[in-house]
């Protein structure tokens, strides 16, 4: 009886690794302008109370972007995801254009910040490693005791930021003109995150001696680090 030998799968070559890395970076850089343009378009249409076909097109563009992000970041059955997106799209299509656009804009905003709140908040449990401490260790190596205490407080500060994003969005949607809510969710979303990052970076040296600093490449790695932390 002849036994066929099986060889282990070939390890990826350095060229393949570099090509994969370049493709991932190019994909990210392509998604960035799309992610910036869609909220601007949504705010413009909501402000003008548009009811034309461009609203339906934008709704499906937002759903498609959400599907791309989920497929690339999380290991979930893509068939179920596509079916879910089609179902959501059908439900949104049953609404009037304004309600559909509010849902396609507000639901992803809420789910993103709720997911981040759960990931960051869960890491603050006793015995856990706070998310920002995990970032510091992955980028700069094992943190000092002072830096570990600081990163734990910053993790809690981000939890408060995520909670306020959800709270303010819901309050404006229920109690304020629609344009105010749209401006907060579509226009101020990314600037507020950048402001939070900038304030933390500028004040870090006040709280930690010889505070480490990150470069642009380190900041781009944050999404991958969050995904790795969430999968644990």
BELWOFEN-V105353 format. One record per backbone hydrogen bond with DSSP energy under -1.0 kcal/mol. CO is the residue of the C=O (numbers start at 1). NH is the residue of the N-H. If there is no record, write none. Layout:
<<CO & NH> <CO & NH>>
This chain:
<<13 & 17> <14 & 18> <15 & 19> <16 & 20> <17 & 21> <18 & 22> <19 & 23> <20 & 24> <21 & 25> <22 & 26> <23 & 27> <24 & 28> <25 & 29> <26 & 30> <27 & 31> <28 & 32> <31 & 35> <32 & 36> <33 & 37> <34 & 38> <37 & 41> <38 & 42> <39 & 43> <40 & 44> <41 & 45> <42 & 46> <43 & 47> <44 & 48> <45 & 50> <52 & 55> <53 & 57> <54 & 58> <55 & 59> <56 & 60> <57 & 61> <58 & 62> <59 & 63> <60 & 64> <61 & 65> <62 & 66> <63 & 67> <64 & 68> <65 & 69> <66 & 70> <67 & 71> <68 & 72> <69 & 73> <70 & 74> <74 & 76> <77 & 81> <78 & 82> <79 & 83> <80 & 84> <81 & 85> <82 & 86> <83 & 87> <84 & 88> <85 & 89> <86 & 90> <87 & 91> <88 & 92> <89 & 93> <90 & 94> <96 & 100> <97 & 101> <98 & 102> <99 & 103> <100 & 104> <101 & 105> <102 & 106> <103 & 107> <105 & 109> <106 & 110> <107 & 111> <108 & 112> <109 & 113> <110 & 114> <111 & 115> <112 & 116> <113 & 117> <114 & 118> <115 & 119> <116 & 120> <117 & 121> <118 & 122> <119 & 123> <121 & 124> <122 & 125> <125 & 128> <130 & 134> <131 & 135> <132 & 136> <133 & 137> <134 & 138> <135 & 139> <136 & 140> <137 & 141> <144 & 148> <145 & 149> <146 & 150> <147 & 151> <148 & 152> <149 & 153> <150 & 154> <151 & 155> <152 & 156> <153 & 157> <154 & 158> <155 & 159> <156 & 160> <157 & 161> <158 & 162> <159 & 163> <160 & 164> <161 & 165> <162 & 166> <163 & 167> <164 & 168> <165 & 169> <166 & 170> <167 & 171> <168 & 172> <169 & 173> <170 & 174> <171 & 175> <172 & 176> <177 & 181> <178 & 182> <179 & 183> <180 & 184> <181 & 185> <182 & 186> <183 & 187> <183 & 188> <188 & 192> <189 & 193> <190 & 194> <191 & 195> <192 & 196> <193 & 197> <194 & 198> <195 & 199> <196 & 200> <197 & 201> <198 & 202> <199 & 203> <203 & 206> <204 & 207> <204 & 208> <215 & 219> <216 & 220> <217 & 221> <219 & 222> <221 & 225> <222 & 226> <223 & 227> <224 & 228> <225 & 229> <226 & 230> <227 & 231> <229 & 232>>
